[in-house]
Amino acid sequence: MSNATTDAEYWQVALTGDGDSFAAVFERHQHRVFRHSLALVPSFDDAKDVVAVAFLEAWRKRSSVRFVDGSLLPWLLVTATHAAQNISRSARRYRDLLDRVPPSDDVRDPAEALDDGPAVAALGSLSQNHQMIVTLCIIEGLTIAEAARVLRVPAGTVKSRLHFAKKALADHLAAHRPAMTLTESFEGTHR
């Protein structure tokens, strides 16, 4: 099959037991699912786990996965988001357990060394519904209609959630922006 072959067409062949067709879908989307997952979980290895879980779930639910315009990617992204939340919850429980153990004097907290940056923190501050909308519409570039089909909600709901998510992201970023001094503000306007 060629690059013009849709995921849905590959999937139909894969359902007959053709592993190469499943591999073609995996090769086509693994990097985007990984990039999406990397922003949602605590570590690089966790992101690899999310990719594995997403494709395992796709195969496990192979008869009921949904395609958008012949693509499995939107379904994979939503599934990866759910898997990332489970992995993040597990990591949080693990960290909570470690917090109860007295630390050694020579061990530094890895969370202090890693800073995901303000955009990832802002995305993490959103509700799950708003995170999915931002992921599908802004990060992955799906249209409102495509996101509505993936999430099985009306297009108006997607549009409304997208509006509120953008506002919440802007508010979060504005609230966490370092305050400029009067001198910095003056210099920035007269350069």
MDTraj code that builds the backbone (N, CA, C; nanometers):
import mdtraj as md
import numpy as np

residues = "MET SER ASN ALA THR THR ASP ALA GLU TYR TRP GLN VAL ALA LEU THR GLY ASP GLY ASP SER PHE ALA ALA VAL PHE GLU ARG HIS GLN HIS ARG VAL PHE ARG HIS SER LEU ALA LEU VAL PRO SER PHE ASP ASP ALA LYS ASP VAL VAL ALA VAL ALA PHE LEU GLU ALA TRP ARG LYS ARG SER SER VAL ARG PHE VAL ASP GLY SER LEU LEU PRO TRP LEU LEU VAL THR ALA THR HIS ALA ALA GLN ASN ILE SER ARG SER ALA ARG ARG TYR ARG ASP LEU LEU ASP ARG VAL PRO PRO SER ASP ASP VAL ARG ASP PRO ALA GLU ALA LEU ASP ASP GLY PRO ALA VAL ALA ALA LEU GLY SER LEU SER GLN ASN HIS GLN MET ILE VAL THR LEU CYS ILE ILE GLU GLY LEU THR ILE ALA GLU ALA ALA ARG VAL LEU ARG VAL PRO ALA GLY THR VAL LYS SER ARG LEU HIS PHE ALA LYS LYS ALA LEU ALA ASP HIS LEU ALA ALA HIS ARG PRO ALA MET THR LEU THR GLU SER PHE GLU GLY THR HIS ARG".split()
xyz = np.array([
    [0.0847, -0.1187, 0.0000],
    [0.0000, 0.0000, 0.0000],
    [0.0882, 0.1236, 0.0000],
    [0.0346, 0.2334, -0.0469],
    [0.1137, 0.3552, -0.0632],
    [0.0864, 0.4549, 0.0490],
    [0.1581, 0.5691, 0.0445],
    [0.1359, 0.6758, 0.1418],
    [-0.0028, 0.7359, 0.1292],
    [-0.0677, 0.7194, 0.0135],
    [-0.2032, 0.7700, -0.0064],
    [-0.3067, 0.6813, 0.0625],
    [-0.2635, 0.5671, 0.1082],
    [-0.3530, 0.4754, 0.1778],
    [-0.3898, 0.5346, 0.3124],
    [-0.5190, 0.5351, 0.3444],
    [-0.5629, 0.5894, 0.4726],
    [-0.5400, 0.4880, 0.5842],
    [-0.5414, 0.5392, 0.7069],
    [-0.5298, 0.4499, 0.8221],
    [-0.6442, 0.3493, 0.8234],
    [-0.7636, 0.3949, 0.7858],
    [-0.8803, 0.3054, 0.7865],
    [-0.8598, 0.1886, 0.6890],
    [-0.7975, 0.2182, 0.5753],
    [-0.7717, 0.1111, 0.4781],
    [-0.6665, 0.0144, 0.5315],
    [-0.5589, 0.0684, 0.5893],
    [-0.4587, -0.0178, 0.6524],
    [-0.5246, -0.1025, 0.7615],
    [-0.6109, -0.0391, 0.8386],
    [-0.6741, -0.1063, 0.9523],
    [-0.7570, -0.2254, 0.9070],
    [-0.8311, -0.2094, 0.7984],
    [-0.9119, -0.3204, 0.7476],
    [-0.8246, -0.4394, 0.7109],
    [-0.7094, -0.4119, 0.6523],
    [-0.6163, -0.5203, 0.6168],
    [-0.5547, -0.5784, 0.7444],
    [-0.5219, -0.4928, 0.8400],
    [-0.4626, -0.5404, 0.9663],
    [-0.5588, -0.6327, 1.0406],
    [-0.6876, -0.6048, 1.0304],
    [-0.7876, -0.6883, 1.0982],
    [-0.7899, -0.8309, 1.0454],
    [-0.7356, -0.8517, 0.9269],
    [-0.7288, -0.9870, 0.8712],
    [-0.6047, -1.0613, 0.9199],
    [-0.5237, -0.9926, 1.0024],
    [-0.4044, -1.0563, 1.0571],
    [-0.2746, -1.0089, 0.9953],
    [-0.2803, -0.9081, 0.9096],
    [-0.1603, -0.8560, 0.8440],
    [-0.0880, -0.7581, 0.9372],
    [0.0215, -0.8048, 0.9967],
    [0.0975, -0.7221, 1.0903],
    [0.1640, -0.6024, 1.0244],
    [0.1978, -0.6149, 0.8956],
    [0.2617, -0.5035, 0.8249],
    [0.1688, -0.3831, 0.8151],
    [0.0402, -0.4061, 0.8019],
    [-0.0549, -0.2953, 0.7929],
    [-0.0657, -0.2230, 0.9270],
    [-0.0675, -0.2980, 1.0361],
    [-0.0679, -0.2346, 1.1681],
    [0.0618, -0.1569, 1.1886],
    [0.1736, -0.2161, 1.1458],
    [0.3036, -0.1495, 1.1577],
    [0.3055, -0.0195, 1.0777],
    [0.2384, -0.0181, 0.9638],
    [0.2338, 0.1040, 0.8820],
    [0.1620, 0.2169, 0.9564],
    [0.0527, 0.1841, 1.0240],
    [-0.0197, 0.2850, 1.1028],
    [0.0681, 0.3305, 1.2199],
    [0.1342, 0.2362, 1.2841],
    [0.2240, 0.2699, 1.3945],
    [0.3347, 0.3640, 1.3474],
    [0.4009, 0.3290, 1.2390],
    [0.5100, 0.4125, 1.1859],
    [0.4605, 0.5510, 1.1475],
    [0.3406, 0.5582, 1.0971],
    [0.2851, 0.6854, 1.0520],
    [0.2602, 0.7811, 1.1691],
    [0.2206, 0.7276, 1.2856],
    [0.1746, 0.8157, 1.3939],
    [0.2549, 0.8105, 1.5237],
    [0.3484, 0.7192, 1.5375],
    [0.4168, 0.7040, 1.6654],
    [0.4867, 0.8320, 1.7102],
    [0.5475, 0.9054, 1.6180],
    [0.6227, 1.0252, 1.6574],
    [0.5299, 1.1366, 1.7065],
    [0.4150, 1.1534, 1.6411],
    [0.3215, 1.2576, 1.6856],
    [0.2595, 1.2208, 1.8199],
    [0.2276, 1.0944, 1.8386],
    [0.1720, 1.0508, 1.9671],
    [0.2778, 1.0684, 2.0765],
    [0.4026, 1.0379, 2.0452],
    [0.5107, 1.0549, 2.1430],
    [0.5275, 1.2025, 2.1792],
    [0.5325, 1.2894, 2.0789],
    [0.5494, 1.4330, 2.1036],
    [0.4336, 1.4861, 2.1893],
    [0.3141, 1.4427, 2.1589],
    [0.1965, 1.4819, 2.2360],
    [0.2100, 1.4327, 2.3810],
    [0.2525, 1.3098, 2.3981],
    [0.2628, 1.2480, 2.5307],
    [0.3723, 1.3114, 2.6145],
    [0.4796, 1.3503, 2.5511],
    [0.5936, 1.4074, 2.6221],
    [0.5552, 1.5314, 2.7013],
    [0.4579, 1.6050, 2.6522],
    [0.4129, 1.7258, 2.7225],
    [0.3196, 1.6942, 2.8390],
    [0.2750, 1.5704, 2.8487],
    [0.1728, 1.5363, 2.9482],
    [0.2222, 1.4509, 3.0644],
    [0.3400, 1.3938, 3.0529],
    [0.3887, 1.3025, 3.1563],
    [0.5216, 1.3516, 3.2126],
    [0.5605, 1.2996, 3.3295],
    [0.6797, 1.3497, 3.3970],
    [0.8129, 1.3193, 3.3282],
    [0.8212, 1.2129, 3.2482],
    [0.9532, 1.1785, 3.1949],
    [0.9443, 1.1255, 3.0517],
    [1.0609, 1.1226, 2.9881],
    [1.0772, 1.0702, 2.8532],
    [1.0307, 0.9244, 2.8472],
    [1.0724, 0.8446, 2.9454],
    [1.0335, 0.7028, 2.9477],
    [0.8828, 0.6864, 2.9650],
    [0.8225, 0.7736, 3.0449],
    [0.6771, 0.7679, 3.0608],
    [0.6077, 0.7961, 2.9272],
    [0.6623, 0.8893, 2.8495],
    [0.6035, 0.9208, 2.7186],
    [0.6109, 0.7990, 2.6266],
    [0.7217, 0.7260, 2.6312],
    [0.7324, 0.6036, 2.5505],
    [0.6275, 0.5023, 2.5956],
    [0.6046, 0.4939, 2.7263],
    [0.5019, 0.4035, 2.7780],
    [0.3632, 0.4436, 2.7285],
    [0.3373, 0.5728, 2.7244],
    [0.2074, 0.6215, 2.6777],
    [0.1848, 0.5810, 2.5320],
    [0.2874, 0.5931, 2.4493],
    [0.2763, 0.5532, 2.3086],
    [0.2422, 0.4038, 2.3009],
    [0.3125, 0.3240, 2.3784],
    [0.2868, 0.1799, 2.3778],
    [0.1437, 0.1498, 2.4216],
    [0.0978, 0.2173, 2.5269],
    [-0.0387, 0.1949, 2.5757],
    [-0.1408, 0.2370, 2.4703],
    [-0.1185, 0.3506, 2.4051],
    [-0.2141, 0.3995, 2.3046],
    [-0.2295, 0.2989, 2.1899],
    [-0.1180, 0.2474, 2.1399],
    [-0.1271, 0.1521, 2.0289],
    [-0.1777, 0.0155, 2.0752],
    [-0.1444, -0.0229, 2.1974],
    [-0.1988, -0.1473, 2.2519],
    [-0.3510, -0.1366, 2.2653],
    [-0.3983, -0.0213, 2.3149],
    [-0.5433, -0.0006, 2.3262],
    [-0.6088, 0.0012, 2.1883],
    [-0.5398, 0.0592, 2.0902],
    [-0.5951, 0.0605, 1.9544],
    [-0.6157, -0.0826, 1.9052],
    [-0.5176, -0.1672, 1.9318],
    [-0.5322, -0.3052, 1.8874],
    [-0.6357, -0.3793, 1.9710],
    [-0.6340, -0.3541, 2.1008],
    [-0.7311, -0.4205, 2.1889],
    [-0.8747, -0.3842, 2.1503],
    [-0.8951, -0.2587, 2.1116],
    [-1.0293, -0.2109, 2.0746],
    [-1.0426, -0.1981, 1.9234],
    [-0.9701, -0.2809, 1.8518],
    [-0.9574, -0.2670, 1.7065],
    [-1.0892, -0.2637, 1.6311],
    [-1.1908, -0.3269, 1.6844],
    [-1.3183, -0.3279, 1.6116],
    [-1.4028, -0.2038, 1.6394],
    [-1.3623, -0.1239, 1.7368],
    [-1.4452, -0.0066, 1.7705],
    [-1.3704, 0.1263, 1.7656],
    [-1.2467, 0.1279, 1.7182],
    [-1.1749, 0.2557, 1.7097],
    [-1.2447, 0.3449, 1.6071],
    [-1.2288, 0.4779, 1.6272],
    [-1.2934, 0.5737, 1.5383],
    [-1.1882, 0.6421, 1.4508],
    [-1.2219, 0.6587, 1.3255],
    [-1.1357, 0.7279, 1.2312],
    [-1.1989, 0.8619, 1.1976],
    [-1.1172, 0.9638, 1.1819],
    [-1.1643, 1.0947, 1.1365],
    [-1.1028, 1.1169, 0.9993],
    [-1.1878, 1.1235, 0.9005],
    [-1.1423, 1.1375, 0.7616],
    [-1.0358, 1.0335, 0.7279],
    [-1.0571, 0.9113, 0.7739],
    [-0.9667, 0.8017, 0.7434],
    [-0.8440, 0.7928, 0.8321],
    [-0.8284, 0.8850, 0.9280],
    [-0.7096, 0.8877, 1.0143],
    [-0.7408, 0.8359, 1.1542],
    [-0.6492, 0.7566, 1.2069],
    [-0.6615, 0.7067, 1.3439],
    [-0.5975, 0.8028, 1.4436],
    [-0.5212, 0.9009, 1.3974],
    [-0.4462, 0.9900, 1.4854],
    [-0.5323, 1.0577, 1.5926],
    [-0.6470, 1.1164, 1.5617],
    [-0.7251, 1.1793, 1.6691],
    [-0.7624, 1.0813, 1.7800],
    [-0.8020, 0.9603, 1.7435],
    [-0.8364, 0.8602, 1.8443],
    [-0.7131, 0.8264, 1.9279],
    [-0.5987, 0.8130, 1.8630],
    [-0.4744, 0.7823, 1.9350],
    [-0.4381, 0.8949, 2.0325],
    [-0.4576, 1.0199, 1.9924],
    [-0.4235, 1.1327, 2.0791],
    [-0.5123, 1.1373, 2.2032],
    [-0.6400, 1.1119, 2.1845],
    [-0.7310, 1.1092, 2.2998],
    [-0.6949, 0.9925, 2.3918],
    [-0.6664, 0.8784, 2.3345],
    [-0.6280, 0.7608, 2.4137],
    [-0.4966, 0.7868, 2.4858],
    [-0.4015, 0.8506, 2.4183],
    [-0.2730, 0.8849, 2.4815],
    [-0.2931, 0.9825, 2.5962],
    [-0.3851, 1.0761, 2.5805],
    [-0.4131, 1.1713, 2.6887],
    [-0.4631, 1.0977, 2.8124],
    [-0.5537, 1.0034, 2.7926],
    [-0.6047, 0.9250, 2.9067],
    [-0.4929, 0.8410, 2.9696],
    [-0.4113, 0.7784, 2.8865],
    [-0.3000, 0.6979, 2.9385],
    [-0.2007, 0.7855, 3.0139],
    [-0.1746, 0.9043, 2.9627],
    [-0.0818, 0.9967, 3.0292],
    [-0.1352, 1.0382, 3.1656],
    [-0.2645, 1.0595, 3.1725],
    [-0.3232, 1.0955, 3.3020],
    [-0.3075, 0.9813, 3.4019],
    [-0.3270, 0.8584, 3.3572],
    [-0.3088, 0.7432, 3.4461],
    [-0.1641, 0.7313, 3.4919],
    [-0.0713, 0.7478, 3.3992],
    [0.0709, 0.7383, 3.4339],
    [0.1111, 0.8523, 3.5263],
    [0.0616, 0.9721, 3.5002],
    [0.0928, 1.0873, 3.5870],
    [0.0369, 1.0672, 3.7272],
    [-0.0847, 1.0117, 3.7350],
    [-0.1437, 0.9814, 3.8661],
    [-0.0580, 0.8809, 3.9412],
    [-0.0129, 0.7803, 3.8707],
    [0.0723, 0.6789, 3.9314],
    [0.2039, 0.7401, 3.9792],
    [0.2631, 0.8260, 3.8973],
    [0.3885, 0.8923, 3.9360],
    [0.3664, 0.9831, 4.0570],
    [0.2521, 1.0494, 4.0599],
    [0.2199, 1.1367, 4.1738],
    [0.2058, 1.0544, 4.3025],
    [0.1396, 0.9395, 4.2924],
    [0.1265, 0.8532, 4.4108],
    [0.2630, 0.8042, 4.4564],
    [0.3487, 0.7731, 4.3617],
    [0.4833, 0.7287, 4.3934],
    [0.5610, 0.8412, 4.4632],
    [0.5526, 0.9622, 4.4081],
    [0.6210, 1.0764, 4.4718],
    [0.5658, 1.1020, 4.6116],
    [0.4341, 1.0904, 4.6270],
    [0.3741, 1.1094, 4.7597],
    [0.4273, 1.0066, 4.8584],
    [0.4436, 0.8843, 4.8126],
    [0.4995, 0.7803, 4.8976],
    [0.6438, 0.8140, 4.9345],
    [0.7211, 0.8578, 4.8352],
    [0.8598, 0.8955, 4.8627],
    [0.8700, 1.0145, 4.9567],
    [0.7731, 1.1037, 4.9498],
    [0.7741, 1.2200, 5.0396],
    [0.7591, 1.1795, 5.1863],
    [0.6991, 1.0630, 5.2085],
    [0.6817, 1.0154, 5.3461],
    [0.8072, 0.9492, 5.4013],
    [0.9002, 0.9174, 5.3110],
    [1.0260, 0.8562, 5.3526],
    [1.1272, 0.9681, 5.3781],
    [1.1963, 0.9650, 5.4911],
    [1.2945, 1.0713, 5.5179],
    [1.4035, 1.0718, 5.4106],
    [1.4327, 1.1893, 5.3526],
    [1.5326, 1.1953, 5.2453],
    [1.6746, 1.1839, 5.2986],
    [1.7596, 1.1350, 5.2133],
    [1.9012, 1.1296, 5.2450],
    [1.9593, 1.2692, 5.2265],
    [2.0637, 1.3015, 5.2977],
    [2.1236, 1.4342, 5.2888],
    [2.1892, 1.4593, 5.1537],
    [2.2330, 1.3559, 5.0840],
    [2.3051, 1.3759, 4.9591],
    [2.2188, 1.3565, 4.8337],
    [2.0868, 1.3406, 4.8483],
    [1.9984, 1.3211, 4.7342],
    [1.9217, 1.4500, 4.7069],
    [1.9306, 1.4979, 4.5824],
    [1.8608, 1.6188, 4.5421],
    [1.7284, 1.5815, 4.4761],
    [1.6257, 1.6608, 4.4988],
    [1.4941, 1.6380, 4.4413],
    [1.4995, 1.6619, 4.2902],
    [1.4704, 1.5583, 4.2060],
    [1.4769, 1.5769, 4.0612],
    [1.3762, 1.6801, 4.0110],
    [1.2663, 1.7002, 4.0823],
    [1.1671, 1.7991, 4.0401],
    [1.2257, 1.9392, 4.0416],
    [1.3229, 1.9638, 4.1283],
    [1.3852, 2.0954, 4.1331],
    [1.4708, 2.1195, 4.0097],
    [1.5258, 2.0141, 3.9516],
    [1.6139, 2.0283, 3.8366],
    [1.5352, 2.0444, 3.7060],
    [1.4110, 1.9971, 3.7016],
    [1.3318, 2.0023, 3.5800],
    [1.2271, 2.1116, 3.5880],
    [1.2209, 2.1915, 3.4846],
    [1.1180, 2.2934, 3.4745],
    [1.0583, 2.2812, 3.3359],
    [0.9315, 2.2415, 3.3282],
    [0.8683, 2.2215, 3.1992],
    [0.8381, 2.3520, 3.1276],
    [0.8455, 2.4617, 3.1981],
    [0.8189, 2.5904, 3.1370],
    [0.6759, 2.6343, 3.1578],
    [0.6507, 2.7607, 3.1320],
    [0.5189, 2.8165, 3.1616],
    [0.4066, 2.7628, 3.0732],
    [0.4357, 2.7300, 2.9476],
    [0.3293, 2.6817, 2.8594],
    [0.2783, 2.5452, 2.9039],
    [0.3688, 2.4554, 2.9403],
    [0.3283, 2.3222, 2.9864],
    [0.2545, 2.3340, 3.1197],
    [0.3026, 2.4223, 3.2076],
    [0.2336, 2.4445, 3.3353],
    [0.0939, 2.5000, 3.3112],
    [0.0811, 2.5918, 3.2159],
    [-0.0502, 2.6490, 3.1845],
    [-0.1436, 2.5415, 3.1301],
    [-0.0929, 2.4554, 3.0403],
    [-0.1750, 2.3477, 2.9864],
    [-0.2173, 2.2525, 3.0981],
    [-0.1258, 2.2234, 3.1887],
    [-0.1570, 2.1346, 3.3003],
    [-0.2594, 2.1912, 3.3966],
    [-0.2759, 2.3228, 3.3958],
    [-0.3725, 2.3857, 3.4864],
    [-0.5157, 2.3758, 3.4347],
    [-0.5323, 2.3358, 3.3094],
    [-0.6659, 2.3257, 3.2502],
    [-0.7349, 2.1962, 3.2913],
    [-0.8666, 2.1961, 3.2804],
    [-0.9430, 2.0728, 3.3038],
    [-0.9113, 1.9737, 3.1924],
    [-0.9458, 1.8484, 3.2144],
    [-0.9197, 1.7446, 3.1146],
    [-0.9893, 1.7777, 2.9823],
    [-1.1138, 1.8241, 2.9873],
    [-1.1862, 1.8578, 2.8644],
    [-1.1161, 1.9686, 2.7878],
    [-1.0709, 2.0705, 2.8601],
    [-1.0032, 2.1812, 2.7935],
    [-0.8659, 2.1391, 2.7412],
    [-0.7954, 2.0521, 2.8136],
    [-0.6668, 2.0023, 2.7648],
    [-0.6849, 1.9277, 2.6331],
    [-0.7887, 1.8451, 2.6247],
    [-0.8122, 1.7697, 2.5017],
    [-0.8429, 1.8624, 2.3851],
    [-0.9232, 1.9649, 2.4099],
    [-0.9582, 2.0597, 2.3036],
    [-0.8337, 2.1333, 2.2560],
    [-0.7511, 2.1812, 2.3494],
    [-0.6281, 2.2514, 2.3125],
    [-0.5362, 2.1575, 2.2349],
    [-0.5238, 2.0357, 2.2818],
    [-0.4374, 1.9387, 2.2149],
    [-0.4847, 1.9119, 2.0721],
    [-0.6118, 1.8857, 2.0573],
    [-0.6627, 1.8501, 1.9253],
    [-0.6657, 1.9693, 1.8292],
    [-0.7161, 2.0840, 1.8770],
    [-0.7356, 2.1978, 1.7868],
    [-0.6113, 2.2842, 1.7688],
    [-0.5381, 2.3096, 1.8760],
    [-0.4248, 2.4012, 1.8663],
    [-0.2949, 2.3264, 1.8376],
    [-0.2643, 2.2264, 1.9177],
    [-0.1367, 2.1576, 1.9024],
    [-0.1360, 2.0689, 1.7786],
    [-0.2421, 1.9918, 1.7588],
    [-0.2450, 1.8984, 1.6464],
    [-0.3140, 1.9543, 1.5222],
    [-0.3794, 2.0685, 1.5322],
    [-0.4338, 2.1370, 1.4151],
    [-0.5625, 2.0814, 1.3579],
    [-0.6394, 2.0066, 1.4357],
    [-0.7672, 1.9584, 1.3859],
    [-0.8656, 2.0744, 1.3800],
    [-0.9595, 2.0667, 1.2891],
    [-1.0644, 2.1676, 1.2821],
    [-1.1627, 2.1439, 1.3960],
    [-1.2474, 2.2415, 1.4203],
    [-1.3496, 2.2270, 1.5244],
    [-1.4412, 2.1091, 1.4919],
    [-1.4771, 2.0949, 1.3658],
    [-1.5649, 1.9843, 1.3254],
    [-1.4973, 1.8488, 1.3479],
    [-1.3683, 1.8385, 1.3151],
    [-1.2965, 1.7122, 1.3361],
    [-1.2861, 1.6794, 1.4844],
    [-1.2535, 1.7792, 1.5662],
    [-1.2445, 1.7566, 1.7108],
    [-1.3801, 1.7151, 1.7666],
    [-1.4863, 1.7749, 1.7158],
    [-1.6213, 1.7401, 1.7623],
    [-1.6529, 1.5941, 1.7322],
    [-1.6125, 1.5464, 1.6136],
    [-1.6365, 1.4049, 1.5784],
    [-1.5558, 1.3126, 1.6686],
    [-1.4300, 1.3490, 1.6955],
    [-1.3452, 1.2639, 1.7804],
    [-1.4032, 1.2543, 1.9204],
    [-1.4430, 1.3683, 1.9754],
    [-1.4898, 1.3732, 2.1138],
    [-1.6383, 1.3419, 2.1278],
    [-1.7065, 1.3293, 2.0133],
    [-1.8501, 1.3001, 2.0132],
    [-1.9297, 1.4044, 2.0901],
    [-1.9000, 1.5305, 2.0599],
    [-1.9738, 1.6433, 2.1168],
    [-2.0093, 1.7361, 2.0019],
    [-2.1074, 1.8250, 2.0216],
    [-2.1410, 1.9194, 1.9153],
    [-2.0249, 2.0166, 1.8882],
    [-2.0180, 2.0641, 1.7650],
    [-1.9130, 2.1585, 1.7264],
    [-1.9187, 2.2846, 1.8133],
    [-2.0376, 2.3264, 1.8505],
    [-2.0521, 2.4447, 1.9368],
    [-1.9862, 2.4238, 2.0728],
    [-1.9925, 2.3016, 2.1232],
    [-1.9278, 2.2703, 2.2507],
    [-1.7769, 2.2821, 2.2369],
    [-1.7228, 2.2309, 2.1268],
    [-1.5785, 2.2407, 2.1026],
    [-1.5383, 2.3872, 2.0925],
    [-1.6154, 2.4643, 2.0175],
    [-1.5843, 2.6068, 1.9984],
    [-1.5868, 2.6806, 2.1319],
    [-1.6864, 2.6524, 2.2129],
    [-1.6981, 2.7164, 2.3445],
    [-1.5824, 2.6768, 2.4360],
    [-1.5524, 2.5466, 2.4402],
    [-1.4418, 2.5003, 2.5251],
    [-1.3089, 2.5578, 2.4791],
    [-1.2923, 2.5682, 2.3476],
    [-1.1686, 2.6247, 2.2936],
    [-1.1547, 2.7712, 2.3345],
    [-1.2629, 2.8446, 2.3281],
    [-1.2608, 2.9857, 2.3686],
    [-1.2211, 2.9988, 2.5157],
    [-1.2854, 2.9220, 2.6015],
    [-1.2559, 2.9303, 2.7448],
    [-1.1159, 2.8774, 2.7769],
    [-1.0712, 2.7750, 2.7049],
    [-0.9367, 2.7216, 2.7274],
    [-0.8309, 2.8250, 2.6901],
    [-0.8497, 2.8923, 2.5772],
    [-0.7547, 2.9967, 2.5363],
    [-0.7493, 3.1083, 2.6401],
    [-0.8658, 3.1478, 2.6896],
    [-0.8703, 3.2533, 2.7898],
    [-0.8003, 3.2078, 2.9183],
    [-0.8253, 3.0842, 2.9598],
    [-0.7615, 3.0326, 3.0814],
    [-0.6097, 3.0235, 3.0635],
    [-0.5644, 2.9826, 2.9452],
    [-0.4199, 2.9772, 2.9199],
    [-0.3586, 3.1168, 2.9269],
    [-0.4244, 3.2124, 2.8629],
    [-0.3730, 3.3505, 2.8652],
    [-0.3706, 3.4054, 3.0070],
    [-0.4764, 3.3802, 3.0839],
    [-0.4816, 3.4272, 3.2233],
    [-0.3717, 3.3634, 3.3067],
    [-0.3506, 3.2327, 3.2883],
    [-0.2477, 3.1627, 3.3650],
    [-0.1096, 3.2170, 3.3315],
    [-0.0831, 3.2353, 3.2025],
    [0.0474, 3.2869, 3.1615],
    [0.0685, 3.4297, 3.2102],
    [-0.0362, 3.5112, 3.2062],
    [-0.0244, 3.6492, 3.2534],
    [-0.0001, 3.6535, 3.4037],
    [-0.0651, 3.5648, 3.4774],
    [-0.0500, 3.5633, 3.6229],
    [0.0879, 3.5147, 3.6657],
    [0.1527, 3.4353, 3.5810],
    [0.2828, 3.3789, 3.6174],
    [0.3990, 3.4432, 3.5428],
    [0.3701, 3.5504, 3.4714],
    [0.4762, 3.6241, 3.4018],
    [0.5525, 3.7052, 3.5055],
    [0.6859, 3.7017, 3.5020],
    [0.7617, 3.7818, 3.5979],
    [0.7299, 3.9301, 3.5800],
    [0.7135, 3.9979, 3.6907],
    [0.6825, 4.1407, 3.6857],
    [0.8028, 4.2177, 3.6331],
    [0.7776, 4.3112, 3.5445],
    [0.8853, 4.3938, 3.4904],
    [0.9057, 4.5132, 3.5830],
    [1.0291, 4.5513, 3.5951],
    [1.0567, 4.6716, 3.6733],
    [1.0236, 4.7923, 3.5882],
    [1.0121, 4.9066, 3.6487],
    [0.9822, 5.0290, 3.5764],
    [1.0893, 5.0565, 3.4719],
    [1.2154, 5.0316, 3.5047],
    [1.3256, 5.0546, 3.4117],
    [1.3138, 4.9627, 3.2902],
    [1.2860, 4.8323, 3.3126],
    [1.2705, 4.7374, 3.2031],
    [1.1536, 4.7762, 3.1137],
    [1.0453, 4.8208, 3.1742],
    [0.9282, 4.8619, 3.0985],
    [0.9617, 4.9829, 3.0117],
    [1.0319, 5.0778, 3.0676],
    [1.0698, 5.1994, 2.9951],
    [1.1640, 5.1655, 2.8803],
    [1.2628, 5.0805, 2.9062],
    [1.3609, 5.0436, 2.8032],
    [1.2928, 4.9677, 2.6896],
    [1.1948, 4.8838, 2.7227],
    [1.1264, 4.8058, 2.6203],
    [1.0448, 4.8910, 2.5259],
    [0.9963, 5.0066, 2.5712],
    [0.9139, 5.0910, 2.4847],
    [0.9945, 5.1913, 2.4041],
    [1.1218, 5.2100, 2.4367],
    [1.2030, 5.3115, 2.3688],
    [1.3234, 5.2532, 2.2982],
    [1.3149, 5.1319, 2.2514],
    [1.4274, 5.0710, 2.1779],
    [1.4154, 5.0946, 2.0321],
])
top = md.Topology()
chain = top.add_chain()
for i, resn in enumerate(residues, 1):
    res = top.add_residue(resn, chain, resSeq=i)
    for name in ("N", "CA", "C"):
        top.add_atom(name, md.element.get_by_symbol(name[0]), res)
traj = md.Trajectory(xyz[None], top)
